[in-house]
């Protein structure tokens, strides 16, 4: 299998030297796509000193104002974390995820997301990540420099790509389509009281983790969008319309055309 080439995304990086060191690590393992999200002012000379021969990656790196925009065209978005917490408890060791990540790059754009040097990814950042990975370290001091974390990830991905396996991953719905679906689903679940109006993201993050682990293809997204529309319609007193039945068979029959026309 050829070298996988996921997009490396640095969220709010603070030090230009680290950006250069990340570029060098990427070049060491044959990766070229680098994106920054709301970086501190980038001092090109400092970045180039650490990038050494990887200046072309700095020349082509993209800068975005939001993580959502940086991964909008990606079918699989993996966030990195070393912190404990309710929203991070399902993080999987990098070595376990690497073969799946490599397979996914054959049919999808894949992003690997790293947080700022002082705090890592926030809970809000995690909303854009379909799955979470972690790098096993000594529990007494788990935090890695961002460039160190990138080089370890790139190395694992490079090694996994050397496998003779040619397994192909499904083609997942791009992140922006999934975000549209999550927004529609959140609004629908708020209308029926399934989500708490003061903190809907608490349970929505759990749903994101559930669907993220499953991997959503485009048809899955269309089905969930159709389900959300049906919930909104019903919650808006659609059930009061004359002649409308509420059996699951009837609802399923009525919604299938909506998936075709509005997906």
N, C-alpha and C positions, 0 to 999 in steps of 0.2 A: 504494500500500500504506500502511496506517496505521502510526503510530509503533510500533516494537517495544518491548516492555516486559520485558526480562529482569530477573531478581532480581540485585541487586548484593550480594555477600556479602563482608564484611570479616572476615578471620580474625585474631583476637587484636590488634585495633587498640589503640594505646597512647595516642593523643591525642584528646581530645574535639573539639578544633578541627578535626582532620582528618575526623572523622565528620560534623561540620556542613558542611564544605567539600564532602564527597562528596554530601551531601543536596542542596546547592545545584546541583552539577554535574548531578545526576540530574534535578532540576526544570527546568533549562535545556533539557534535551532530551526532556522528556515522560515520564520514567520514575519510578515510584513505589515499587517494592518493594525495601526495604533490610533486610538481615539482618546481625547481628553474631554472631561466634563467640568466646566467652570474652574479651570486651573487658576492658581495664582499667576501673576505675570511671569511669562516664560523668558528666561535669559538664555538666548541661543548659545552664547559662548560657553556658559556653564554646562548646558545640555550636551553640546558637542564634545566637550572634554571627556565626559563620561561615556558618550556613545562610541567614541573612537571611529571605527570604520562603518558604523551603522547610521551615518548621517542621512542617507536616503530615506530611512524610515521617518526621521524628523521632518524631512522635506514634504512627505506625503501624509503626515498625521492630520487627522481631522479634529476640530474643536467644536464642541456642542454646548448649548446652554442648559440642557437637561439630559438626564440618563435615558429618559424615554425616547428622546430624539436620537441618541447615540446608538440605541439597539433596535430602532423601529423596524428595520428590515431583517432582523434576525429571527430564525425559527426556534433557536434554543439559546437561552441566556443563563449563564451559571455565575452566581455570586460567590465570593470568597468571604469566609469569616473564621475567626478564632475565638470569638466571644460566646459565652453561654447565654441562654435566654429562651423564653417561650417560643419566639419566632425563629430560633436558630437551632432548635434541638434535633431537627431532621437533617442537619448538614452531614454529608457523606465524605469519607476520606477520598482525597484526590485520586489515589491509585485505583480505587474502585470505580470511579467515574470515567477515568481516562479512555478506556476502550469504547464506551458509549459515546463520549465526546468526539473521538476520532471518526467513528462510524457516522455520526450526525453531520460532520463536515462534508460528507460526500453528497448530501442532498439538501443541506441547509446552510445558511450563514449562521455561524455560532459566535457568541460573544462570551468572553471571560472577564468578569468585572471585579476591580480591586478598589477599595475605599481609600480615603485620605490617610496620611501617615500617622496622624495623632489619634484617630478614633475608629478607623475602618468604616464599613458601610453602615448607614443609619437604617432604622426600621423602614423609613420611607423609601430608601434606595432598594430595600429588599422586595418591595412591591413589584419592581420591574424584573426580578430574577425568577426564572422558572424553577430552578433547583439551587441548592446551596452546597458548596464543597468546603472542606477544611483540610489543612495540612497538619498531620500529626506531629506534635512537638512536645517537649518537656512541659508538663502542666504547670510547673512553677514559673515559667516564663515563656508563654505561648506566642507572644507578639513578634512578628517578623517585619523587617524593613520591607517596604513594598517592592523594591527591586529584587530582594531575596525571594519573596513570595513568587514573583513572576518567573524568575529563573527556575525555581523548583517546578512550577506548573508547566512551563515550556519543556523542561527535561522529561517529565512524565508523559506529556503528550507526544513528544518526539519518539520516545521508546515504545509507546503503545502503537504508534503509526508504523513501526517496523514489523509488526506482526503480519503474518501471511494471511490473516483473516480478511475476507472481502465482504463481511456483513454490511448491509446497507440499512441505515435508519429510515423511518418514514419521513416524508416531507411535511414538516410541521407548519402550522399557520404562523405567519410572521408576528412579531411582538406587538406591533401597532394594532393589528386586527384583534389580537387577544385583549389588548387594553380596552378597545371599544366594547368588546363583549363583557369584560369585567365591570365596566362602568354601567352598562345596560342591566347586567345582572344585579349589581348593587342597588340600583334604583328600584328594580322590581321587588327585591327582597325587603327593602325598606318599606315599600307600600303595604306589604302583608305582615309587617311586624317581625319578620324573621331576624333582621338585624336591629341592634340597638341604635336609635337615631343619634345618640351622643357619642358613640364610638363604633361606627359600622366597620371600620378597617380592622378591628380586632378579629372578627370572624372571617372577614374577607381575606385576610392574610392566610388563615387556615385553608380556605377554599383554593387560594392561589397555590399553596403548597401541594394540596391534593391533586389539582389538575396539572400542576407542573411536573409532578412525579409521573403522572400518566402520559404526558405529552399530547398536546392537542393538535390534531390535523385540521385542515380547513373545514371539512364536513362536520367535525366535532364542534367547531366554533359556530357554524351555521345552526346546528341543532340547539346549542345553548342560547344563542341569540333568539331563536324562535321560541324557546321555552320562556325566556325573559319577557318577550313581547306578549306572549299568552298570559303570563302572570299579571303584567301591567293592565292588559285589556280586561281581565277578569276582576282585578282589584278595583278598576275604574267603573264597576257596575255593569260590565259587559254581560254578566250572567243574568241580568234583568231583561235582556232583549227577548222579545217573543220568539218562541220556536227554537231557542238555543238549548241544547242538551249539554250536560256536564259530565258525561261518562268519559273515562279515559280513552275509550275507543273513538268516540266522536271527536274529542279534542285533538287526538293524534291525527285523525283523518283530515280535519279542517286545517291543521297547521302545516301539513307537508307542502302544499303549494307555496306558503309563505317562505319556506326555506329556499325554494327554488327562485322565487322572484325577488326577494329582498336580501339574500345572503351576499 
